[in-house]
Amino acid sequence: IGGPMRNIAQFTGCNITGVTINDYQVRRGNTINKSVGLGKRCVIEQGDFTNLKNFKDNTFDKIFAIESTCHSPNRVDVYEQVFRVLKPGGLFGTYEWLLKKTITTQITQNTKT
């Protein structure tokens, strides 16, 4: 829990705020962050990524989502919130997994770019 945030913080020296709706992940992730000396730079907060009401507009320089937005019942809500709290000119990066019975030519081509 929180492994990517700790890696990014260790290699860049930045501060990272993580958001998860799962209270166990908040508690466990913050415990791990503290145990490796990153408790002040890496903080996980409980929240709903479809309604980031605890954050003002234009709060973050960069945002990443790793294998998470696929779990939203409405990804449009997630992306609206991401771009609301992202500062103008900020960056958003994400990757997701997908399951498909057959791989089409279009999907194969898209994964190569």
Backbone as CSV, one residue per row, in Angstrom:
resi,resn,N_x,N_y,N_z,CA_x,CA_y,CA_z,C_x,C_y,C_z
1,ILE,0.852,-1.174,0.000,0.000,0.000,0.000,0.899,1.239,0.000
2,GLY,0.783,2.053,-1.035,1.552,3.289,-1.111,2.962,3.140,-1.644
3,GLY,3.296,1.964,-2.155,4.653,1.740,-2.657,5.091,2.732,-3.723
4,PRO,4.283,2.963,-4.753,4.700,3.930,-5.780,4.915,5.338,-5.224
5,MET,4.077,5.758,-4.280,4.257,7.111,-3.727,5.588,7.212,-2.985
6,ARG,5.942,6.167,-2.254,7.219,6.190,-1.527,8.402,6.180,-2.486
7,ASN,8.322,5.376,-3.536,9.405,5.360,-4.522,9.588,6.721,-5.170
8,ILE,8.503,7.343,-5.573,8.587,8.660,-6.208,9.154,9.685,-5.232
9,ALA,8.687,9.656,-3.985,9.194,10.601,-2.990,10.679,10.395,-2.717
10,GLN,11.111,9.146,-2.637,12.526,8.858,-2.385,13.412,9.357,-3.517
11,PHE,12.971,9.173,-4.758,13.808,9.526,-5.898,13.734,10.999,-6.272
12,THR,12.656,11.687,-5.884,12.504,13.093,-6.293,12.561,14.076,-5.136
13,GLY,12.313,13.607,-3.922,12.281,14.507,-2.774,10.978,15.276,-2.645
14,CYS,9.976,14.936,-3.433,8.708,15.680,-3.410,7.808,15.200,-2.268
15,ASN,6.778,15.976,-2.004,5.728,15.605,-1.065,4.562,15.031,-1.855
16,ILE,3.953,13.972,-1.341,2.858,13.312,-2.048,1.694,13.091,-1.096
17,THR,0.511,13.435,-1.574,-0.726,13.155,-0.857,-1.479,12.091,-1.635
18,GLY,-1.759,10.980,-1.005,-2.522,9.914,-1.630,-3.954,9.943,-1.138
19,VAL,-4.868,9.448,-1.960,-6.278,9.400,-1.594,-6.797,7.991,-1.850
20,THR,-7.456,7.428,-0.850,-8.148,6.151,-1.003,-9.407,6.182,-0.160
21,ILE,-10.409,5.469,-0.611,-11.665,5.406,0.133,-11.594,4.384,1.263
22,ASN,-10.578,3.529,1.236,-10.453,2.405,2.151,-9.688,2.812,3.414
23,ASP,-10.380,2.800,4.557,-9.767,3.230,5.813,-8.575,2.356,6.203
24,TYR,-8.656,1.044,5.967,-7.522,0.170,6.276,-6.289,0.593,5.481
25,GLN,-6.457,0.881,4.200,-5.326,1.300,3.374,-4.737,2.613,3.865
26,VAL,-5.580,3.515,4.342,-5.083,4.779,4.902,-4.197,4.491,6.109
27,ARG,-4.724,3.725,7.057,-3.977,3.430,8.282,-2.696,2.651,7.994
28,ARG,-2.817,1.599,7.209,-1.645,0.749,6.920,-0.598,1.498,6.104
29,GLY,-1.048,2.209,5.072,-0.118,2.956,4.236,0.639,4.019,5.015
30,ASN,-0.061,4.749,5.873,0.608,5.780,6.672,1.556,5.172,7.696
31,THR,1.214,4.009,8.220,2.120,3.307,9.135,3.412,2.925,8.411
32,ILE,3.273,2.392,7.213,4.459,2.029,6.433,5.260,3.283,6.084
33,ASN,4.587,4.336,5.666,5.290,5.591,5.330,6.146,6.061,6.502
34,LYS,5.578,6.050,7.702,6.317,6.469,8.899,7.472,5.525,9.198
35,SER,7.247,4.230,9.022,8.275,3.250,9.379,9.516,3.352,8.498
36,VAL,9.371,3.904,7.300,10.528,4.058,6.407,11.017,5.505,6.356
37,GLY,10.538,6.330,7.293,11.017,7.702,7.395,10.400,8.677,6.405
38,LEU,9.269,8.306,5.819,8.626,9.187,4.840,7.262,9.686,5.310
39,GLY,7.006,9.605,6.598,5.707,9.980,7.139,5.327,11.437,6.946
40,LYS,6.304,12.309,6.797,6.000,13.732,6.573,5.878,14.061,5.091
41,ARG,6.539,13.294,4.239,6.503,13.563,2.794,5.422,12.777,2.072
42,CYS,5.008,11.648,2.625,3.980,10.797,2.008,2.834,10.630,2.994
43,VAL,1.681,11.175,2.643,0.506,11.104,3.510,-0.663,10.575,2.694
44,ILE,-1.339,9.589,3.241,-2.528,9.047,2.589,-3.745,9.534,3.364
45,GLU,-4.713,10.075,2.641,-5.950,10.569,3.247,-7.124,9.746,2.752
46,GLN,-8.119,9.626,3.616,-9.325,8.927,3.188,-10.198,9.902,2.407
47,GLY,-10.656,9.455,1.246,-11.515,10.297,0.427,-12.021,9.535,-0.779
48,ASP,-12.935,10.165,-1.465,-13.572,9.587,-2.643,-13.035,10.313,-3.865
49,PHE,-12.376,9.592,-4.758,-11.769,10.270,-5.904,-12.778,10.778,-6.918
50,THR,-14.057,10.474,-6.718,-15.085,11.075,-7.571,-15.599,12.379,-6.977
51,ASN,-15.136,12.706,-5.768,-15.541,13.944,-5.097,-14.433,14.350,-4.134
52,LEU,-13.429,15.025,-4.652,-12.262,15.421,-3.855,-12.535,16.733,-3.114
53,LYS,-13.586,16.731,-2.308,-14.056,17.951,-1.647,-13.065,18.523,-0.638
54,ASN,-12.119,17.727,-0.165,-11.134,18.218,0.800,-10.015,19.024,0.154
55,PHE,-10.031,19.122,-1.176,-8.967,19.820,-1.887,-9.552,20.966,-2.711
56,LYS,-8.889,22.109,-2.629,-9.314,23.277,-3.405,-8.909,23.117,-4.864
57,ASP,-9.533,23.894,-5.720,-9.136,23.946,-7.128,-7.652,24.289,-7.214
58,ASN,-6.985,23.739,-8.224,-5.584,24.086,-8.519,-4.644,23.813,-7.337
59,THR,-4.800,22.686,-6.699,-3.981,22.332,-5.528,-2.677,21.648,-5.901
60,PHE,-2.703,20.747,-6.880,-1.573,19.860,-7.124,-0.839,20.176,-8.422
61,ASP,0.498,20.052,-8.376,1.346,20.231,-9.566,1.256,19.027,-10.492
62,LYS,1.195,17.858,-9.887,1.155,16.609,-10.654,0.239,15.628,-9.936
63,ILE,-0.414,14.793,-10.734,-1.307,13.768,-10.179,-1.050,12.474,-10.929
64,PHE,-1.021,11.363,-10.186,-0.936,10.076,-10.856,-1.983,9.133,-10.273
65,ALA,-2.424,8.212,-11.094,-3.371,7.177,-10.675,-2.869,5.856,-11.236
66,ILE,-2.713,4.888,-10.356,-2.181,3.601,-10.781,-3.203,2.512,-10.478
67,GLU,-3.721,1.923,-11.534,-4.675,0.824,-11.426,-5.785,1.125,-10.428
68,SER,-6.357,2.322,-10.541,-7.397,2.706,-9.595,-8.665,3.231,-10.267
69,THR,-8.524,4.062,-11.276,-9.716,4.680,-11.862,-10.632,3.661,-12.533
70,CYS,-10.100,2.509,-12.882,-10.932,1.455,-13.481,-11.988,0.948,-12.501
71,HIS,-11.817,1.200,-11.220,-12.767,0.753,-10.206,-13.891,1.757,-9.960
72,SER,-13.840,2.887,-10.603,-14.876,3.901,-10.420,-16.130,3.546,-11.221
73,PRO,-17.286,3.764,-10.636,-18.515,3.529,-11.396,-18.692,4.539,-12.527
74,ASN,-18.000,5.683,-12.418,-18.083,6.716,-13.452,-16.742,7.433,-13.539
75,ARG,-15.924,7.030,-14.492,-14.584,7.617,-14.611,-14.627,9.094,-14.990
76,VAL,-15.691,9.535,-15.626,-15.802,10.961,-15.959,-15.741,11.792,-14.684
77,ASP,-16.437,11.336,-13.628,-16.402,12.056,-12.351,-14.979,12.136,-11.802
78,VAL,-14.243,11.039,-11.905,-12.863,11.017,-11.423,-12.021,12.032,-12.178
79,TYR,-12.078,11.976,-13.497,-11.242,12.863,-14.313,-11.646,14.319,-14.166
80,GLU,-12.919,14.609,-13.957,-13.325,15.988,-13.687,-12.679,16.491,-12.400
81,GLN,-12.648,15.631,-11.370,-12.019,16.016,-10.110,-10.509,16.177,-10.266
82,VAL,-9.884,15.257,-10.988,-8.439,15.348,-11.218,-8.102,16.697,-11.840
83,PHE,-8.802,17.056,-12.890,-8.454,18.291,-13.584,-8.904,19.534,-12.827
84,ARG,-9.840,19.398,-11.906,-10.219,20.525,-11.046,-9.105,20.832,-10.049
85,VAL,-8.542,19.797,-9.425,-7.528,20.028,-8.396,-6.116,20.154,-8.958
86,LEU,-5.946,19.873,-10.241,-4.640,20.013,-10.893,-4.404,21.475,-11.266
87,LYS,-3.215,21.983,-10.955,-2.873,23.359,-11.311,-2.788,23.510,-12.832
88,PRO,-3.075,24.709,-13.338,-2.917,24.931,-14.783,-1.489,24.580,-15.216
89,GLY,-1.372,23.833,-16.289,-0.070,23.393,-16.767,0.472,22.175,-16.047
90,GLY,-0.283,21.659,-15.063,0.142,20.486,-14.319,0.055,19.231,-15.166
91,LEU,0.600,18.157,-14.653,0.630,16.894,-15.390,-0.197,15.828,-14.687
92,PHE,-0.876,15.010,-15.484,-1.634,13.869,-14.974,-1.170,12.624,-15.708
93,GLY,-0.746,11.637,-14.951,-0.320,10.372,-15.541,-1.094,9.226,-14.919
94,THR,-1.421,8.249,-15.731,-2.162,7.104,-15.222,-1.843,5.869,-16.037
95,TYR,-2.012,4.726,-15.423,-2.056,3.489,-16.193,-3.069,2.567,-15.539
96,GLU,-3.687,1.761,-16.361,-4.745,0.857,-15.928,-4.545,-0.497,-16.584
97,TRP,-5.130,-1.487,-16.031,-5.151,-2.804,-16.643,-6.485,-2.971,-17.331
98,LEU,-6.534,-3.911,-18.257,-7.803,-4.220,-18.898,-7.859,-5.701,-19.202
99,LEU,-9.066,-6.197,-19.228,-9.285,-7.591,-19.582,-10.141,-7.635,-20.828
100,LYS,-9.719,-8.408,-21.773,-10.467,-8.544,-23.000,-10.260,-9.962,-23.492
101,LYS,-11.335,-10.582,-23.941,-11.243,-11.965,-24.385,-10.271,-12.117,-25.547
102,THR,-10.350,-11.198,-26.474,-9.425,-11.221,-27.606,-8.779,-9.853,-27.740
103,ILE,-7.564,-9.831,-28.171,-6.854,-8.585,-28.397,-7.074,-8.181,-29.851
104,THR,-7.648,-7.005,-30.018,-7.894,-6.532,-31.377,-6.667,-5.818,-31.907
105,THR,-6.620,-5.624,-33.202,-5.517,-4.905,-33.832,-5.408,-3.501,-33.266
106,GLN,-6.534,-2.839,-33.041,-6.514,-1.466,-32.529,-5.879,-1.420,-31.139
107,ILE,-6.244,-2.327,-30.255,-5.651,-2.350,-28.912,-4.161,-2.626,-28.994
108,THR,-3.768,-3.574,-29.818,-2.355,-3.907,-29.994,-1.579,-2.694,-30.489
109,GLN,-2.131,-1.978,-31.436,-1.450,-0.786,-31.955,-1.363,0.298,-30.893
110,ASN,-2.410,0.485,-30.108,-2.412,1.514,-29.076,-1.401,1.219,-27.967
111,THR,-1.168,-0.045,-27.669,-0.223,-0.371,-26.614,1.221,-0.209,-27.062
112,LYS,1.439,-0.095,-28.354,2.796,0.068,-28.869,3.198,1.538,-28.962
113,THR,2.249,2.446,-28.788,2.573,3.871,-28.908,2.852,4.501,-27.592
